[in-house]
Amino acid sequence: MRVLVAPDKFAGTLTAVEAAEAIAEGWRRRSPGDEIDLAPMSDGGPGFVDVLHAATGGELVVVTVTGPLGEPTPATLLLSGDTAYVESAQACGVHLTGAEGVELATTVGVGQLVAAAVDAGATTVVVGLGGSGTNDGGAGLLHALGATADRRLDAGPLGLADVTSVDLAPARERLAGVRLVAASDVDSPLTGLFGATKTFGPQKGLEEGRIALVDGLLEQLAVATDRRLSLEKGAGAAGGLGFALMLLGATREPGIDLVAAAVDLEARARAADVVVTGEGAFDFSSRSGKVPYGVAEISARALRPCVALAGQVLVGSREMRALGVEAAYSLVELVGEERALGQPAQALGELAERVARTWSRE
């Protein structure tokens, strides 16, 4: 029997690569004769570069960039031919900002990563958006690539107060001849009720009473650059990094689709008898471009059943099937929350071993 294992990261505990290996190890204990194909996945957030490197090879280039609060921060980009892959979370991830830093946090480091990719010879730069701790509308990225304004672009959203003029020409010239791609699972516009600040600000530590103020600052940036573009789907991705990339001519592509194409997931699904995916929390938001839903869609096109292993399963059977998943299994229900967090690889392996009893023919 052939098993395709294609999970996302289990946030805070396992990378996608580690999760795939843990699932495979547990499955083999129950069904050692099964043929297991590992295809760790990403939607553009943390792990994006590692997943693509594991699947496609290429050269990893380590650079030091400016972190969201100004500190030197190591980050890695992947060069594959004339294409570079950049992970914004490495330069401005929520793990780098702390609970109170979002109003000052900048995306300068992401712009520096893009510049490093171009300097390395890339003619296509794919920026994975997700897991950011910033909410500056991508102003820091614009600054790092040469844009100027009548206010500071490198000081987080608070630096944008009363901005009226932004000159994007130097940044656009810096990227002349370069194709930019924003890899994102987020459909939010930059501002408003469903925008970056209102939707994701609280998750990054922004207090409820500050949401309207910060959203207003991003609105000023939009008016000073391109108000219409700020309303496009994906402009609010990664605290507005999507908007900044669009200002520089980027096209938007769902991160899961990009990774799936890079690893040839559909062909690998057709070659399998069952597809196993997973993530930290499997809930109905998984439908919004998340890995399990994307993998389940591909499994359905390949006419293969898809099952999910998750830290927590927060949907019922009807919602699960609406997401294209035949069955979902909870790590917390099997081993308890303490062990799921304290020994995640071992616990996930045990869950996979149990799932194999149902789904393996061996």
C-alpha positions, -999 to +999 in steps of 0.1 A: +000+000+000+012+035-009+008+063+016+014+100+008+022+120+040+017+158+034+013+177+066+018+214+075+038+224+106+023+218+140+027+254+152+050+258+182+060+221+183+070+205+150+081+218+116+063+203+086+094+182+079+095+169+115+058+162+115+060+142+082+089+121+096+070+115+129+039+103+110+059+081+088+078+065+118+045+057+136+028+044+105+058+021+097+056+006+132+021-007+124+025-014+087+062-018+079+054-031+044+036+001+033+055+025+009+055+060+024+061+091+003+070+122+024+058+156+011+059+182+039+039+212+030+035+250+037+010+277+029+037+304+028+042+308+066+069+295+088+087+266+072+081+278+037+118+278+027+126+245+045+097+227+028+107+238-006+144+231+000+135+195+012+114+190-020+134+207-047+169+212-034+186+244-044+211+266-025+204+280+009+219+315+014+221+328+050+220+366+054+216+389+084+187+414+082+172+440+104+146+423+127+112+439+134+125+458+164+158+467+149+180+438+161+203+419+137+184+387+127+196+357+107+174+346+078+177+322+050+166+324+013+165+296-012+179+299-046+166+274-072+179+284-107+168+320-113+140+318-087+145+328-050+121+319-022+119+342+008+100+335+041+088+368+057+083+352+091+121+347+094+126+384+092+095+398+110+078+368+126+056+371+156+082+352+176+105+382+171+081+410+182+068+400+216+033+409+229+038+447+228+060+454+198+035+454+169+030+492+168+068+497+164+076+466+144+090+470+109+092+448+078+126+463+068+142+428+071+118+413+045+128+440+020+165+433+027+158+396+020+142+405-013+172+427-021+196+399-012+178+376-035+180+400-064+217+407-057+222+369-059+209+369-094+172+359-090+148+371-117+118+358-098+114+363-061+086+345-043+078+359-008+060+336+016+036+356+037+024+343+070+033+342+107+043+379+108+044+400+139+042+432+120+014+455+109+031+483+090+015+479+056+048+467+043+063+502+047+095+488+060+099+466+030+094+496+007+120+516+026+146+487+024+142+487-014+147+524-017+112+541-014+111+574+004+083+594+020+076+625+040+074+603+072+095+574+083+087+541+065+110+521+088+094+528+122+064+505+122+028+518+118+033+546+143+060+561+120+033+565+093+013+592+112+003+620+088+021+605+058+010+622+026+036+614+000+055+582-009+080+579-038+080+543-050+101+550-081+135+540-065+121+507-052+104+499-085+137+507-103+156+485-079+133+456-089+133+463-127+131+431-146+123+410-115+090+391-112+076+393-077+051+367-063+033+371-030+025+336-017-003+339+008-033+322+022-050+354+033-078+372+014-080+403+036-078+438+022-054+462+038-078+482+060-114+482+073-136+457+091-119+427+074-085+443+070-051+434+084-054+453+116-089+443+127-085+407+117-050+398+128-038+427+150-051+412+182-032+379+175+000+400+173-006+417+206-024+448+194-048+460+221-085+464+212-085+501+220-056+507+195-071+489+165-089+519+150-058+541+154-034+517+137-060+509+110-062+546+103-024+549+099-025+522+073-054+540+056-031+571+053-004+549+037-030+536+012-042+571+003-006+582-002+001+553-025-028+535-041-061+534-023-077+511-049-049+485-046-053+485-009-088+470-013-076+440-033-077+405-018-044+397-001-034+433+004-038+427+042-016+395+042+012+396+068+001+429+082+001+446+048+032+431+033+009+419+006+000+455-002+036+466-004+045+438-027+015+446-049+026+482-051+059+469-066+040+448-092+037+415-074+012+389-084-006+369-057-007+332-056-021+309-028+009+296-010-005+260-008-009+260-046+026+272-052+041+246-029+019+218-042+030+226-078+067+227-067+065+192-051+043+178-078+017+168-052-011+159-075+009+133-094+021+119-061-014+117-048-025+098-079+003+073-071-009+068-035-037+048-020-044+072+008-032+107+016-024+118+052-022+155+060-022+175+093-017+207+112-017+220+148-054+228+149-079+215+124-109+238+123-132+254+098-107+282+091-086+255+075-108+262+044-091+296+039-061+284+020-046+262+047-026+231+040-051+204+050-078+218+028-055+223-002-041+187+002-077+174+005-087+192-027-058+177-046-066+143-031-102+146-043-090+154-079-068+123-077-098+103-064-079+093-032-091+095+004-076+121+026-073+118+064-060+144+088-039+142+120-040+173+142-031+186+176-068+194+180-098+186+159-123+214+163-149+204+136-176+178+134-179+151+108-202+172+086-178+201+085-148+177+081-163+162+050-171+197+037-134+203+038-128+171+018-114+151+047-127+116+053-116+114+089-096+135+114-078+124+145-068+144+175-034+142+192-048+158+224-076+133+227-051+104+224-023+115+247-035+147+265-025+183+260+006+181+283+022+152+264+011+165+230+030+197+237+059+181+256+067+152+234+050+161+201+070+138+177+065+107+199+029+115+204+022+122+167+040+089+159+017+071+183-014+087+167-002+077+132+004+041+144-032+040+156-046+056+123-027+030+103-047+003+120-078+017+103-064+028+069-036+004+061-045-029+043-014-046+058 
